Each structure stands twice: as structure tokens, then as C-alpha cells.
Amino acid sequence: MGRDRIISNVGTAEQAITGVKHVSSKKSNTCQLSQSNISSMKDGAKVANQLLSDLNKLTKCVQKQADKFPQLAKAIEVRDSKVKFK
């Protein structure tokens, strides 16, 4: 088996995270019941609101990690430029 030549590309890394950058979750979105005396409906609304909050946190976390990809690709690109491939 031959060795493949691996070289990082900042442009490719930026393209890879493009979709992630455009994902958003509005913190103001909530599930509300206008009137209900059914406890399971109220519990369901609470669960839905917690899920929305958690989704917002997850979205921010994924975006934060995705923002690191171009910087990492640039560092790898510099390292790869110093390597002599056969």
C-alpha cells in the first residue's frame, strides 16, 4: 500500500462549516398553553421548553467547535508545507 499525500486546505474547512454557521435557535422560542388544567399537558410544555433551551445550548456549542476548523486547517497547512512528500 502506498501512502496518500494529505494536505490540509483552509478553503475546504471553511466550506465544511458553512451549513453549521447558518443554523440558529432563537432563545425566545417557547411552548405555551393558553389554558389547560391537564397536568400532563403542562408537563409536556415544560419538557418542550427545556428541550428548546438545550437545543439552543447545543447549537452554540457546535458552532463554537466548528469555528475552530479553519484555524486548525491553517495550522495543519503550515505543518504540511514543511513536510517533503516522496
Buried (B, 14 or more C-beta within 10 A) or exposed (E): EEEEEEEBBBEEBEEBBEEBEEEEBEEEEEEEEEEEEEEEEEEBBEEBBEEBBEEBEEBBEEBEEBEEBBEEBBEBBEEBEEEEEE
